Amino acid sequence: MPLRSLYSRLPSVDRLLAHPLVERIIDRHGSAALTEAVRQTLDEARRHIRDHQALPAWADDEQLIRLASKKVSARQHLKMRPVYNLTGTVLHTNLGRAPMAEQAIAAVEAAMREAVTLEYDVDDAGRGHRDNAVSELLREITGAEAACVVNNNAAAVLILLSTVAAGREVIVSRGELVEIGGAFRMPDVMRQAGCKLVEVGATNRTHLRDYEQAITDDTALLMKVHTSNYSIEGFTHSVSENELATLARARGLPVATDLGSGALTDLAAWGLPAEPMPQKMIADGIDLITFSGDKLLGGPQAGLIIGRKAWIDKIQKHPLKRALRCDKMTLAALEATLRLYLQPDRLAEDLPTLRRLTRAQDAIRATAERLLPALAAFAGAEYQLESAPCLSQIGSGSLPVDRLPSWGIAIAPLDGRGGTLEKLAERLRRRPSPVIGRLNDGKLWLDMRCMEDEDGLLRNLRDTD
Ligand SMILES: *Cc1c(COP(=O)(O)O)cnc(C)c1O
């Protein structure tokens, strides 16, 4: 049959759009989107005819409409979607760090749907400050005089340095010039803030006299940075916050510390690796402390600055504050998360980050063993699966050397059956909710520490999409 007559057997766009099946699709997606999808589908049919000199098997009206309908609905599928984080890293930056508490989710939902008292003071029907609710809670929890909130901790460090030390010198130990993932390097942030970085000490050892000798008339700030993602071991010395605060006070200078994670609850009391606490830094006399909202605190992405009221007031007035301020959703989530800290007995249940970090190895093992058969069925005969102990990480700039005893499923390809770990990892990633494990030691590990919705995972493995 000549090509021209093959082409002419395809229906027109108008004929397809007049089909009775179409009404429901238009109700849901609108006619503009469907028309475009119908055009694309007909283009594909024409390409098929050109390449194969034959009509495609799916060239009848109904199938063409179904294909077009699939296209329009696929365009509404969200690219950012929930995943099963079985990587063993609890606070995984690429996977969105802390999952929110139900209380925070409810607060955000309410704040999104309607007008809220973001900058409105109910007591005197006047203008309030958007940081008020969070700042009050931070003061109560940490004992700080004042607090302010910006978009993330990198922003907190930037605005702190810009406010306190622009055009002047900031003294930092050489052992603390950290790089956090994603191009956050202390020397670069200093430059951005217009500060002159004065490095003191050596990589492994810095003494109080090093700071002391570096102080000049141009010094604006002494600063400590928590070396969250690496550790210097062996012949080392660093100056404690307490000592540095004493020196700063004697010389009439402020002192700041960037804690990175900054746990508001004592992790050691939960049997976890100890992490410096903002409230301890306040007690040690540090003037300004910065930390993240979405690391160990377990809330939304945010940067928190707590400390002396005089400095916080200055930061609030800095032009950068307007650029770096948080929106109502972040503030709603953060306030609700901080309120959980007022009920410390319930914290390990209500705060998902702490709940997952403190989950007992036995409980994790039980999950692994319940899920093993379904995962084995999913993997198929090319793979061998076993339930086995493993180690999780806290993640997000907590010490990578601190590991938490956990339990997982280790998957290896059986010899000669054609399965590869990459193939299986890809099939797991292609589920409606991607299932993300970790390749280690020639095996694909699914660490079950963060696996809380077992029924959801079972459905997710079964679903055909
Ligand atoms: C994580 C971290 C930061 C950056 O915090 P974000 O909230 O990710 O912007 C800065 N400093 C330290 C020490 C950190 O650990």
PDBQT file of the ligand as one rigid body, heavy atoms in Angstrom, charges set to zero:
ROOT
HETATM    1  C1  LIG A 501      25.253  21.653  57.492  1.00  0.00    +0.000 C 
HETATM    2  C2  LIG A 501      26.144  22.720  57.916  1.00  0.00    +0.000 A 
HETATM    3  C3  LIG A 501      26.015  24.005  57.390  1.00  0.00    +0.000 A 
HETATM    4  C4  LIG A 501      24.997  24.345  56.330  1.00  0.00    +0.000 C 
HETATM    5  O1  LIG A 501      23.692  24.213  56.820  1.00  0.00    +0.000 OA
HETATM    6  P1  LIG A 501      22.439  24.197  55.802  1.00  0.00    +0.000 P 
HETATM    7  O2  LIG A 501      21.254  24.249  56.700  1.00  0.00    +0.000 OA
HETATM    8  O3  LIG A 501      22.571  22.956  55.014  1.00  0.00    +0.000 OA
HETATM    9  O4  LIG A 501      22.553  25.410  54.953  1.00  0.00    +0.000 OA
HETATM   10  C5  LIG A 501      26.875  24.981  57.833  1.00  0.00    +0.000 A 
HETATM   11  N1  LIG A 501      27.807  24.710  58.759  1.00  0.00    +0.000 NA
HETATM   12  C6  LIG A 501      27.963  23.476  59.302  1.00  0.00    +0.000 A 
HETATM   13  C7  LIG A 501      29.025  23.250  60.318  1.00  0.00    +0.000 C 
HETATM   14  C8  LIG A 501      27.129  22.443  58.890  1.00  0.00    +0.000 A 
HETATM   15  O5  LIG A 501      27.275  21.213  59.412  1.00  0.00    +0.000 OA
ENDROOT
TORSDOF 0
